[in-house]
Amino acid sequence: MNNFFLREIFYYENHYLDFFEGLPPDVKKKFNWTLQLIETTERVPEKYFKHMTNSTGIYEVRVEVGSNIFRVFSFFDKGNLIVLVNGFQKKTQKTPKKELELAEKLKKQYFDEQKGIK
């Protein structure tokens, strides 16, 4: 990986950072590696960054460590700014509906704040 940044990562409020703080060191290391990959790679493999179907432009950052699976929802702003919102440990095949709904709510809140709407 090079250090030329194609995208910028932004942490909206403390949703991602609070999630990240509670993770074991090996998972934190993998998240940091994955976020750097997303920032510096032209075409990020779906294994690490995937669009969520049935969403309004929500993407998931995907991390697996051993048999543990973690996801962080995100979205784009201004083309190359990736805004990270809520994260969770995935325990079933299906993505928890309440987590996706929370991501949609946080995305709307973020863009409302950008427009000056409270």
Beta strands, then each sheet from edge to edge (+ up, - down):
strand 1: 8-11
strand 2: 49-51
strand 3: 59-65
strand 4: 68-77
strand 5: 81-90
sheet 1: 1+ 5+ 4- 3+ 2-
end
